[in-house]
Amino acid sequence: MNPHSNQKTPFPTMAEVEAAGHLQLAEWYRFLVSPANKKEQRIMKRMIDRFHAEGRSTPAVGKAVNGRPKARRKR
């Protein structure tokens, strides 16, 4: 998946969410658009629950998904 493309990421199925690894979940977490119906809402909720259960995001995950780590806020 190219993070800089303008193409809409297709919504995964529930089976794909259950089989996905942490990086795939991170990509979906970052690039999926808002769910359009109840089925997509259930899929999105499960995807977010699995992503959070597997450790959320780290600088390494951010770099792998976005091409660079998440920028830190200046204080």
LINTA-V114629 format. One record per residue. RES is the residue in three letters. PSI is psi in whole degrees, -180 to 180 (none if undefined). NEAR is the number of other ideal C-beta (glycine too) atoms within 12 Angstrom. Layout:
<<RES,PSI,NEAR> <RES,PSI,NEAR>>
This chain:
<<MET,134,21> <ASN,116,12> <PRO,-15,18> <HIS,3,10> <SER,159,9> <ASN,5,9> <GLN,141,11> <LYS,132,12> <THR,126,22> <PRO,145,15> <PHE,135,24> <PRO,163,28> <THR,167,17> <MET,-38,19> <ALA,-39,10> <GLU,-38,20> <VAL,-43,28> <GLU,-32,16> <ALA,-10,14> <ALA,149,23> <GLY,178,18> <HIS,-43,23> <LEU,-39,23> <GLN,-42,26> <LEU,-40,34> <ALA,-40,33> <GLU,-47,28> <TRP,-43,31> <TYR,-38,30> <ARG,-40,24> <PHE,-11,25> <LEU,144,27> <VAL,170,15> <SER,145,12> <PRO,144,19> <ALA,-16,14> <ASN,178,11> <LYS,-39,10> <LYS,-46,15> <GLU,-32,23> <GLN,-42,17> <ARG,-42,18> <ILE,-45,28> <MET,-43,26> <LYS,-45,18> <ARG,-41,28> <MET,-44,35> <ILE,-42,23> <ASP,-45,17> <ARG,-41,27> <PHE,-45,29> <HIS,-37,16> <ALA,-28,12> <GLU,8,21> <GLY,6,15> <ARG,-148,19> <SER,144,24> <THR,168,17> <PRO,-36,16> <ALA,-41,17> <VAL,-43,25> <GLY,-41,22> <LYS,-40,17> <ALA,-38,23> <VAL,-46,28> <ASN,-15,23> <GLY,-7,14> <ARG,154,15> <PRO,159,15> <LYS,133,19> <ALA,140,10> <ARG,144,9> <ARG,139,5> <LYS,142,4> <ARG,none,3>>
